[in-house]
Amino acid sequence: MYLDSAKKQEIFGQYGKGTTDTGSAESQIALFSFRIAHLTEHMKQNRKDHSTERALTTMVGKRRALLNYLKRCDINRYRAIVKALGLRK
């Protein structure tokens, strides 16, 4: 499996406040970004996989909503996570 619990803890430890910080916006955005990157590679090889394409679009929307929330509440945290993940916008 591409995303096991050890990988999740590594992501949460790197972008969240700790390895058990699974609910902060930064850790959720980082997890969505990892999953989006994985599904994007899958879509490059399987162009006709429409269910995965829909899931990818939904996930991008969820990440965008979290980024908008973070931008609205704390612009410094928003800028830090965008820079750390290398996202456009």
The 8 nearest C-alpha neighbors of each residue, nearest first, counted from 0:
[[1, 2, 3, 4, 6, 5, 37, 34],
 [0, 2, 3, 37, 6, 34, 33, 4],
 [3, 1, 0, 6, 4, 7, 5, 34],
 [4, 2, 6, 5, 0, 1, 7, 8],
 [3, 5, 7, 6, 8, 2, 9, 10],
 [6, 4, 8, 7, 3, 9, 2, 10],
 [5, 7, 9, 3, 4, 8, 2, 10],
 [8, 6, 4, 10, 9, 5, 11, 3],
 [9, 7, 11, 18, 5, 10, 6, 12],
 [8, 10, 6, 12, 7, 11, 13, 5],
 [11, 9, 7, 13, 8, 12, 14, 6],
 [12, 10, 15, 8, 18, 26, 14, 13],
 [13, 11, 18, 17, 9, 10, 15, 14],
 [12, 14, 10, 11, 15, 9, 17, 16],
 [13, 15, 26, 11, 12, 25, 10, 29],
 [16, 14, 26, 11, 17, 12, 20, 25],
 [15, 17, 20, 12, 14, 18, 11, 13],
 [18, 16, 12, 20, 19, 15, 11, 13],
 [17, 19, 12, 8, 11, 20, 9, 16],
 [18, 20, 17, 21, 11, 8, 12, 16],
 [21, 19, 17, 18, 22, 15, 16, 11],
 [20, 22, 19, 23, 26, 11, 27, 15],
 [23, 21, 20, 24, 27, 26, 25, 15],
 [22, 24, 25, 26, 21, 27, 20, 15],
 [23, 25, 27, 26, 28, 65, 22, 69],
 [26, 24, 28, 27, 23, 15, 14, 29],
 [25, 27, 15, 29, 11, 14, 28, 23],
 [26, 28, 30, 24, 29, 25, 31, 23],
 [27, 29, 31, 25, 30, 26, 62, 24],
 [28, 30, 32, 26, 27, 31, 25, 33],
 [31, 29, 27, 33, 32, 28, 26, 34],
 [30, 32, 28, 34, 29, 33, 35, 27],
 [33, 31, 29, 35, 30, 34, 28, 36],
 [34, 32, 30, 36, 31, 35, 29, 37],
 [33, 35, 37, 31, 36, 32, 38, 30],
 [36, 34, 32, 38, 37, 33, 31, 39],
 [37, 35, 39, 33, 34, 38, 32, 40],
 [38, 36, 34, 40, 35, 39, 33, 41],
 [37, 39, 41, 35, 40, 36, 42, 34],
 [40, 38, 42, 36, 41, 37, 35, 43],
 [39, 41, 43, 37, 38, 42, 36, 44],
 [42, 40, 38, 39, 43, 44, 45, 37],
 [43, 41, 45, 39, 44, 46, 40, 38],
 [42, 44, 40, 41, 45, 46, 39, 38],
 [43, 45, 42, 41, 46, 40, 39, 47],
 [46, 44, 42, 47, 48, 43, 41, 40],
 [45, 47, 42, 48, 43, 44, 49, 41],
 [48, 46, 45, 49, 42, 52, 50, 44],
 [49, 47, 46, 51, 50, 45, 52, 42],
 [48, 50, 52, 51, 47, 53, 46, 54],
 [51, 49, 53, 52, 48, 54, 55, 47],
 [52, 50, 54, 53, 49, 48, 55, 38],
 [51, 53, 49, 55, 50, 54, 56, 48],
 [52, 54, 56, 50, 51, 55, 49, 57],
 [55, 53, 51, 57, 52, 56, 58, 50],
 [54, 56, 52, 58, 53, 57, 51, 59],
 [55, 57, 53, 59, 58, 54, 52, 60],
 [58, 56, 54, 60, 55, 59, 53, 61],
 [57, 59, 61, 55, 60, 56, 54, 62],
 [58, 60, 62, 56, 61, 57, 63, 55],
 [61, 59, 63, 57, 58, 62, 64, 56],
 [60, 62, 58, 64, 63, 59, 57, 65],
 [63, 61, 65, 59, 64, 60, 28, 66],
 [62, 64, 60, 66, 61, 65, 67, 59],
 [65, 63, 67, 61, 66, 62, 60, 68],
 [66, 64, 68, 62, 67, 63, 69, 61],
 [65, 67, 63, 69, 68, 64, 70, 62],
 [68, 66, 70, 64, 65, 69, 63, 71],
 [69, 67, 65, 71, 66, 70, 72, 64],
 [68, 70, 66, 72, 71, 67, 77, 73],
 [71, 69, 74, 67, 77, 68, 73, 72],
 [70, 72, 68, 69, 73, 67, 74, 66],
 [73, 71, 69, 70, 68, 74, 67, 77],
 [74, 72, 75, 69, 70, 76, 71, 77],
 [73, 75, 70, 77, 76, 78, 72, 71],
 [76, 74, 78, 77, 73, 79, 70, 80],
 [75, 77, 79, 78, 74, 73, 80, 69],
 [78, 76, 74, 70, 75, 80, 79, 69],
 [77, 79, 75, 81, 76, 80, 82, 74],
 [78, 80, 76, 82, 77, 81, 83, 75],
 [81, 79, 83, 82, 77, 78, 84, 76],
 [82, 80, 86, 78, 84, 83, 79, 85],
 [81, 83, 85, 79, 80, 84, 78, 86],
 [84, 82, 80, 81, 85, 79, 86, 14],
 [85, 83, 81, 82, 86, 80, 29, 32],
 [84, 86, 82, 83, 81, 87, 80, 88],
 [87, 85, 81, 84, 88, 82, 83, 80],
 [86, 88, 85, 81, 82, 84, 78, 63],
 [87, 86, 81, 85, 78, 66, 82, 63]]
